[in-house]
Amino acid sequence: MNTEQIRSLPDLMTAKELQSFLRISRASVYNLMNAEGFPTIHIGSRKMVDKAKLLEWIEQNTNGAKSFTL
């Protein structure tokens, strides 16, 4: 994903938007969103992910990850 595509993502992402961004299954998205240390935000019964914190999490949890710029 290029910088422009990342910038176009919403600041708070739903599970469906996260699934599309990461290109993983719905089950994998919910496993991530329930994992300890993953930057999930709880708003009532909804779970969302802050884009900036997600990009930080990706950098910290991948080997040789390319740095993302917002």
PASEBA-1860 file (N, C-alpha, C; in nm, 3 decimals):
! residues 70
1> MNTEQIRS> 0.084/-0.116/0.000/0.000/0.000/0.000/0.090/0.124/0.000 ~ 0.058/0.219/-0.085/0.143/0.338/-0.092/0.095/0.444/0.007 ~ 0.173/0.550/0.019/0.146/0.656/0.115/0.009/0.719/0.095 ~ -0.029/0.743/-0.028/-0.159/0.805/-0.056/-0.274/0.714/-0.011 ~ -0.261/0.586/-0.033/-0.365/0.492/0.011/-0.375/0.491/0.163 ~ -0.263/0.497/0.231/-0.263/0.499/0.377/-0.327/0.628/0.427 ~ -0.293/0.740/0.365/-0.353/0.868/0.406/-0.504/0.869/0.386 ~ -0.553/0.797/0.287/-0.696/0.798/0.258/-0.777/0.712/0.356
9> LPDLMTAK> -0.710/0.631/0.437/-0.781/0.550/0.535/-0.839/0.640/0.644 ~ -0.953/0.602/0.701/-1.009/0.682/0.811/-0.919/0.673/0.935 ~ -0.924/0.776/1.019/-0.842/0.776/1.140/-0.881/0.665/1.237 ~ -1.010/0.633/1.242/-1.059/0.519/1.320/-1.117/0.418/1.222 ~ -1.062/0.298/1.225/-1.103/0.197/1.128/-1.192/0.091/1.193 ~ -1.295/0.051/1.120/-1.381/-0.059/1.162/-1.310/-0.191/1.132 ~ -1.369/-0.299/1.180/-1.314/-0.431/1.151/-1.311/-0.456/1.001 ~ -1.415/-0.415/0.932/-1.422/-0.436/0.787/-1.313/-0.357/0.714
17> ELQSFLRI> -1.290/-0.232/0.756/-1.184/-0.151/0.694/-1.047/-0.209/0.724 ~ -1.029/-0.258/0.846/-0.902/-0.322/0.884/-0.879/-0.448/0.802 ~ -0.984/-0.525/0.783/-0.975/-0.647/0.702/-0.930/-0.614/0.561 ~ -0.988/-0.512/0.503/-0.952/-0.471/0.367/-0.808/-0.421/0.361 ~ -0.768/-0.341/0.460/-0.632/-0.286/0.464/-0.528/-0.396/0.478 ~ -0.551/-0.489/0.570/-0.453/-0.595/0.596/-0.466/-0.715/0.502 ~ -0.579/-0.721/0.431/-0.606/-0.831/0.339/-0.599/-0.967/0.410 ~ -0.674/-0.972/0.521/-0.683/-1.096/0.598/-0.830/-1.129/0.620
25> SRASVYNL> -0.856/-1.247/0.671/-0.994/-1.292/0.691/-1.061/-1.216/0.805 ~ -1.193/-1.222/0.805/-1.272/-1.158/0.911/-1.234/-1.217/1.047 ~ -1.220/-1.349/1.053/-1.183/-1.416/1.178/-1.046/-1.367/1.227 ~ -0.951/-1.351/1.135/-0.818/-1.303/1.173/-0.823/-1.161/1.227 ~ -0.909/-1.078/1.167/-0.924/-0.940/1.215/-0.973/-0.940/1.359 ~ -1.076/-1.019/1.387/-1.129/-1.022/1.523/-1.031/-1.086/1.621 ~ -0.952/-1.182/1.576/-0.847/-1.237/1.662/-0.746/-1.127/1.698 ~ -0.707/-1.048/1.600/-0.615/-0.937/1.626/-0.676/-0.836/1.721
33> MNAEGFPT> -0.800/-0.797/1.693/-0.865/-0.693/1.773/-0.887/-0.737/1.918 ~ -0.887/-0.866/1.942/-0.901/-0.919/2.078/-0.767/-0.953/2.142 ~ -0.659/-0.941/2.067/-0.526/-0.977/2.119/-0.472/-0.869/2.212 ~ -0.406/-0.915/2.317/-0.342/-0.822/2.409/-0.231/-0.746/2.336 ~ -0.227/-0.616/2.355/-0.124/-0.534/2.294/-0.163/-0.477/2.159 ~ -0.273/-0.523/2.100/-0.318/-0.467/1.973/-0.398/-0.341/2.003 ~ -0.377/-0.234/1.924/-0.438/-0.103/1.956/-0.587/-0.092/1.924 ~ -0.668/-0.170/1.994/-0.812/-0.167/1.974/-0.874/-0.064/2.067
41> IHIGSRKM> -0.969/0.011/2.014/-1.043/0.110/2.092/-1.185/0.057/2.106 ~ -1.237/0.058/2.227/-1.374/0.014/2.253/-1.463/0.137/2.266 ~ -1.562/0.146/2.180/-1.659/0.254/2.184/-1.795/0.187/2.200 ~ -1.843/0.184/2.323/-1.963/0.106/2.351/-1.933/-0.040/2.325 ~ -2.014/-0.102/2.242/-1.990/-0.242/2.208/-1.908/-0.257/2.080 ~ -1.875/-0.144/2.018/-1.797/-0.148/1.893/-1.648/-0.151/1.922 ~ -1.576/-0.216/1.833/-1.430/-0.217/1.841/-1.378/-0.148/1.716 ~ -1.284/-0.056/1.736/-1.224/0.016/1.625/-1.074/0.023/1.648
49> VDKAKLLE> -1.002/0.062/1.544/-0.857/0.070/1.553/-0.812/0.207/1.504 ~ -0.729/0.272/1.585/-0.671/0.401/1.548/-0.563/0.378/1.443 ~ -0.574/0.445/1.329/-0.480/0.424/1.218/-0.335/0.448/1.259 ~ -0.307/0.558/1.326/-0.169/0.590/1.363/-0.111/0.484/1.457 ~ -0.192/0.440/1.555/-0.144/0.338/1.647/-0.127/0.203/1.578 ~ -0.213/0.176/1.479/-0.200/0.053/1.402/-0.068/0.052/1.325 ~ -0.035/0.162/1.261/0.090/0.168/1.185/0.211/0.153/1.276 ~ 0.204/0.212/1.398/0.312/0.193/1.496/0.321/0.046/1.536
57> WIEQNTNG> 0.205/-0.017/1.561/0.202/-0.157/1.600/0.262/-0.245/1.491 ~ 0.231/-0.217/1.366/0.287/-0.295/1.254/0.438/-0.283/1.253 ~ 0.489/-0.162/1.269/0.635/-0.142/1.269/0.702/-0.217/1.384 ~ 0.639/-0.217/1.500/0.697/-0.281/1.618/0.687/-0.433/1.614 ~ 0.596/-0.486/1.534/0.569/-0.629/1.537/0.603/-0.702/1.407 ~ 0.682/-0.639/1.324/0.727/-0.705/1.201/0.877/-0.691/1.189 ~ 0.939/-0.787/1.126/1.084/-0.783/1.105/1.115/-0.704/0.979 ~ 1.200/-0.605/0.992/1.241/-0.527/0.876/1.128/-0.451/0.812
65> AKSFTL> 1.031/-0.409/0.891/0.914/-0.339/0.837/0.954/-0.205/0.780 ~ 0.889/-0.170/0.671/0.907/-0.040/0.612/0.831/0.061/0.696 ~ 0.890/0.174/0.719/0.826/0.279/0.797/0.712/0.340/0.717 ~ 0.598/0.363/0.784/0.484/0.427/0.721/0.485/0.574/0.754 ~ 0.445/0.657/0.660/0.434/0.799/0.682/0.290/0.840/0.659 ~ 0.234/0.912/0.756/0.096/0.959/0.743/0.091/1.090/0.669
END
